[in-house]
């Protein structure tokens, strides 16, 4: 799943782009661009990729994606072909961080907004009441025009910047790696994102990086400060946690879907990374 650069033209006649996107399914390619993107899912469900975050999405998903952060929403496969009931829809707002001028974010009044845009570099998932209010506001925004639309958009950004009800999606490691534009590591990352639920050997990833195993291990550790096996296990355990939180899968199923065929190895890696057992994690996740 190679991240493709998508050139988006900066708005010239308005401060930002906003549109309602209705389609049969979300099936774009994994991509990134220079604009920030605020996405509200109105209808549809599937899997969301934002950096190295892999989560399911459904109606009510509200995500702010920063510039240059690879992302894509992929719908669940349709059970019935040509089904008219499987429509997906979203509202998408795209804007440049300097849409009000190059000095705007340097103003003291913009401190919280500047932090919001910085956090967006890892992707922001808004939660709870903030998410609900943002959906209402963005639905209203699409109906407005002119200065009223611009002022209300600023209100939305201001409201978002004040909230503490959010989760950051991509890991700091991913952000550092992507922005260093390390082609070898990025190619390996893309391979992992496509295949982490299957068996992945060191020979395979070394070949992806066009290196021998020994050289690859040294290079990966130097660039990421982690061994390849540690990185792979963090991706897999992170995905298992998301499956367990959803309460649609039991722990054994979550382990298998995350690439672990051995329950004992899964439990060992889970404890090592999360400092708790899968069972305790499940109990603590209930009601969140």
N, C-alpha and C positions, 0 to 999 in steps of 0.2 A: 504494500500500500504506500507507494511513493508520494510524498507531499508535493503537490504541484503549486507553483506560484500562479496566482490569478490576479491579473492586473485590473484594478477597479478604478474607474475615473473619479476624481474628486468632484463633488457637486459644484457646478459653476453658477447655477441660477437659484440654488437653495443651500442651506447650511448642512443638510444631510439627506440621505436617501431613505425612504420608508416604503415598504410594499407588503401586500398580503400575498403569500405564495401558496397556491392551491395546486396540488398534483396528485397523481395516483399513489406515489410513494416517494420517500426521500432516498435518493440513490446517487448523490453527487460523489465525485472523487475527493479523496483527502487533499485539502488545499490550504493555502495561507495567502494573506495579502496585507497591504499596508494600512488598511482601514480597521477601525474597531467595529465590532458587530454585536448588536444586541438582538437576541433571538427569543421569541415566545412561541412555544408549540401550542397551537389551538386544537389540533386533532392529529392523532397518529401515535405510534409507539415503535420502539426498536432499540438500537444500540447507538450510543453517542461516544465519539472519539474526540477528545480535546487534549492535545499533547500526548502524554502517556497515561492519561485518565481514560478508562473504559467503563462506561456506566450505561444502564438502560435509561431510556427516556419515555415519557408519556405526556399526555395532555397536561399543561400547566408548567412545563419545563421553562425556566427563564435563565438564560445564560448570557454573560458578557464575555466575548472573546477578544483578546488584545491583538494588536498588529503583529504580524509574522508568526502567529501561533497556529500550527496546523490543526484542522478540525473537520469533522463531517458528522452528519446525522444519517444513519442507515435504518430504513424501515424493516420491521419483521417481515419475513416472507409471507405472501398471501396464501391462504389455504385454498382459495378458489380463484382461478384465473378469471380476469376480466370482471372482477367483482366491483360493482359501483359503490359498495358500502365501505371500501377500503381507502377512501379519500384521505389525504393528509393535508394539513394547512398550518401555516405559521405566519407570524409577522416578523419581518426582518428590518432592522435599522442599521445602516452603515454610515459611518462618519469618521472624519479625520480628527486626530487629537487636537489639532490647531484650527478647528473649524471656525473659531471666533478670533483668529489672528495668532501670530507666532508668540506674542508676549502674554497672552491671556492666562496660560497656566503658571506664569511666574508671579502673578498677583497674589497677595496674601489671602485674598478672598477665595482663591482657587486651590488652597492647600489640600482640602479633602478630595476635591475632584482629581487633582494630580495623583494622589494616593490610589484612588479608584482605578485610574488608567494604568498605574504601575501594577496593581494587583491583577488587572485584566490580562497582563502578559502571561499569567499562568491559567487564566480562565476563571470566571466567577460564576458559581451557581447560587442564585438567591433562594432563600428558604423562608418558610413559615409566612407570617403576616406581610413581610416585605415582598415576597413573591406574589401573593394575592393582590396587593395594592398596585404592584408594577403591572400586572396583567390588566387591571382596570384602567390604569393610566394610559398604557400603550394602546389599548383598544380605542380610547377616546382620542389619542393623539392622531391616529390615522384618519380621523374624520375632520380634523382641523386644517386650516390653511393660513398662509402668510405669517405675519408677526405673531399671531396667536399660537400657531403651531411651534414656532421657534421658542417662544417664552415657555410654553408647556413642556417642550423637550428639555430645556434647561432645568425646569422643575423636576423632571424625571431623573436627570443626572444628579441633581442636588439631593434628592430623596435617596437615591441609590448610594451616594457617597457617605451619607450619615448612618446607614444601616450597619449593624453588626451581625445580621442574620444572613450569613453567606458562608460558602465553602470554597476554598481554592482547589482547583482541579489538577493541573499538571504539577509535577514535582519540581523542586528547584534544580535538580540534576538535569531534567529534560530542558528546562529553560536555558541553563548554562550551555548545554551541548548544542542545542539548536542555534543559538545566537552566535556561537563560535564558528558556525558553518563548517563543521568537521564532516566532510563527505563520507569518510570511511565509517565513522561512528553512526552517522545518520542513516546510512544504508543498512547497518546492522540493526539499528532501532526499528526501521521500517520492516525488516524481516521478522523481528520479534513480534511486532504488533500483528502481523499477518499469521504467525504460527505459534504463538505462546501456548495455545491450548493443546498443541501436539508435541511430540518428542522433538527436541532440538539438540543437536550434537555440537560440540566445539568445532569439529571438522567443518560442519555446514556454515557456521557463522564466520569462521576464519576464511573460508572460500568466498563468502559474500564480501568480506573486507579485502580480498585479494592478497592475503597474507598467510604464512604458515602458522600453525597453532601457537608455537612459542612466542613468535613476534607479536601475534595478535593479542595474546594474554597480557604481555608487557604494555603494549600500546593502549589497550582498553583500560587497564588499571591506571596508567599515567594520565589519560584524558578524563576519566570519570571518577577517579579515586575509589573505585570499587572493582571487585573481580566480576567477570562476566556472569558467573553462576549466581553471585549475590544480586546483581541487577535483574537477572531473569526471575529469580525467586521473588523479588520485591514486586515485579509486575504481576506475577501469577497470584501471589497472596493478596495484593491489592484488589485484583479482580474477584477473587474468592470472597473477600470481605463484602464487596458490593452485592454479590449473589446471596450471601447469608443474610444481609440486612433486609433484602427484599422479601424474605420469608417464603419465597416460592420454591426454594431448593433446600434440601437438608444438607448437612455438612459433607457427607460422602459425595453427593451429587456436585456440590460446589467445588470440591477438591478435584474431581474428575474433569469437570468443565474448564478448570483452570490449568490443566496440564499435568496433574498428579495421578499416577496409577497406584501409588503406594500410600495408604492411609497413614502409616507410621511416619513416612518421610514428610507428608503434608503436615502432620501434627508438629513434627520437629521444626520445620521451617516456619510454621505459623507462630509457635512460641518464640522462636529466635527473633522474628521480625516485629511481632505485635506485643511481645512480652506477656502474653496470656494464651490460654487454650482456645481452640475454636468454639468449644461449648460455652465457656465463659463469655466469649465475645458475642455469641448469639444471644445469651441471656441479657447482657448489657445493652444490646442493640434494640431489643424489643421496646416499642413505645417511643423510639426516637423518630 
